[in-house]
Amino acid sequence: MKRRVIFALGMALCLAWTVVAYAHTPICACYLNGDGTVTCEGGFSDGSSAAGVKMTVRTSDGAVIQEGKMDDLGEFIFDVPEGDYEVEFNAGPGHEVLIKGEEIQ
């Protein structure tokens, strides 16, 4: 009986480790295009696509300026807002990236 319990616990630990090993980190970078627009490119550390990931551009006080999604190439393009702003890449809990407008060059 003890062997079965130990075996079951060992299998559970192996399964849990597999889930951790397949975790991926979100990656998003934004840059000015020189034509009054910003391009953000996103993906994940394991090479998976960010197509369809929600993107939100907000003022510094949280008012939404624009919402959209990453396209099939993992890109999101928007007009440079006036004043302070931030861009959020949101692929779900634990997979968010927040970029302040002053960091975008």
N, C-alpha and C positions, 0 to 999 in steps of 0.2 A: 504494500500500500504506500509506504514512504517513497519507494522508487517512482511510482506513478505521479505522486505529488511533486517530487523534485523534477521529474521529466516535464510535467505540465508547466511548472514555473520557469524552467529553462527555455521551453518553447515560447512562452509568453515574453520573456526577456529578449529572445532573438527577434520575435516579431516587432516588439517595440523598437529595438535598435534599427531594424530595417526601415521603419517609418521615419526615424530621425535621419538616417543616411540619405533618404530621398528628399529631405527638406530643401527648399530653394529660397534664395534671398532675392527680393525685388531690387531691380536696378533701374534708375531713371535719371537722365541728364537732359537739361534744357539749354538751348543757346539762341542768341539773337541771330536773325538771318540778314540783317542790314537793310531790310525793306519794310520795317515796321511790324514784322511778325516774329514769333518765337516758335521754334520746333523743339518738342520734347521727344526723346527716344527712350523706349523702355523694353525690358525683358527680365529674365530671371537668371540667376547664377548657374543654373543647370542647363542653360541654353534654350529653355522653353520660351515660347512666344508670349508676348503681352497683348496680342490682338484682343480687343474687346474690353480691356481694363479701363475702369472708370477714371476720368480725368476731370478735375475741378479747378478753376481759376477763381480766387477770392480776393477781395480787398483785405487790408490788414485787420479790419474789424469783423471779418467773417462773411460779408455780403458776397453772394455768388455772382460773378461776372459772366462766366461761361462754364458749361458742362459739356462733356463729350466722352468719346472712347478712343483708345488707341486703334489705329487702322490695322490692316492686315500686315503691314510692314513694321508695326510697333511704333508708329509715329502719331503725334498729336500736334497740330499747328493752330496757333491763335494769334490775334492781333495784340500787340503790346498795350496793356492798359495804362491809363494815366495814374500816377501816384503809386503808393506802395501796394504790392500784391504778393500772393503766394500761389504755388501750383501743387496740387495733391494728386499723386498716383495712388489709386486705391484698389488693390486686388483682393481685399478682404482683411479680416482681423490678422494682425501680425505681418501684413504684407503691404504696408503703406510707406510712401516716401513723400516728404514735404520739402519743397524747394522755395526759398524766399526769392522774390523778384530781384533784390540787389545782388544775389549770387549768380544770376544769369548774365552771361557776357557774350 
